[in-house]
Amino acid sequence: MAKSNTDLRVIRTRKLIMDSFIELSSKKEFKDITVKDITTEAMINRATFYYHFEDIYDLLEKVLSEVLSINLDVEHFDENGLSEKSIIKIFVAITNFQDSLSNRCHRGYEETIARIIRDQIEVIFYKMLSKQLTNEDDESLKITAIMLSWGIYGASLEWRRHHQQKSAEEFIQAAIPYIMAGINIHS
């Protein structure tokens, strides 16, 4: 049976599973959460869980992606181009997202979290660059989006490790003129 993304029952059940997982992750480390724990918390059976998710790692990825998407306010970036303001907003959203995970996601899953962050912001940067630089080579725009996503992610790690005496916005603000000059876009 094909999953319908518009069937309200499917949407509600998927949200229930994700919310149950988030609730459990506030009480236990990810490695200790089982499908049985999730199905008990959500009051569903195993077949329902596996109808929506391949396994617990698929659930982790989908939950993290959705939470990050909400933090990033993806629709805002679909409508706007790359600017100083958008880079700052992305950076602050990423640092907020990482802070929200600090108590729930534990060692061993950093790479999954990093990949989800980089992938989502790469798509955002690519869309914004494509919108503004319509005459540029698509491959160049993709590479630029990759570099921006890795750079912003790396800067967020640096801020979290060593520079929290400044706000995330103050931290990234120092680099904005160089980023903007490097991609030759002026806000």
Buried (B, 14 or more C-beta within 10 A) or exposed (E): EEEEEEEEEBEEBBEBBBEBBBEBBEEEEBEEBEBEBBBEBBEBEEEBBEBBBEEBEEBBBBBBBBBBBEBBEBEEBEEBBBBBEBBBBBBBBBBBBBEEBEEBBBEEBEEBBBEBBBBBBBBBBBBBBBBBBEEEEEEEBBEBBBBBBBBBBEBBBEBBEEEEEEEBEEBBBEBBEEBBEEBEBEE
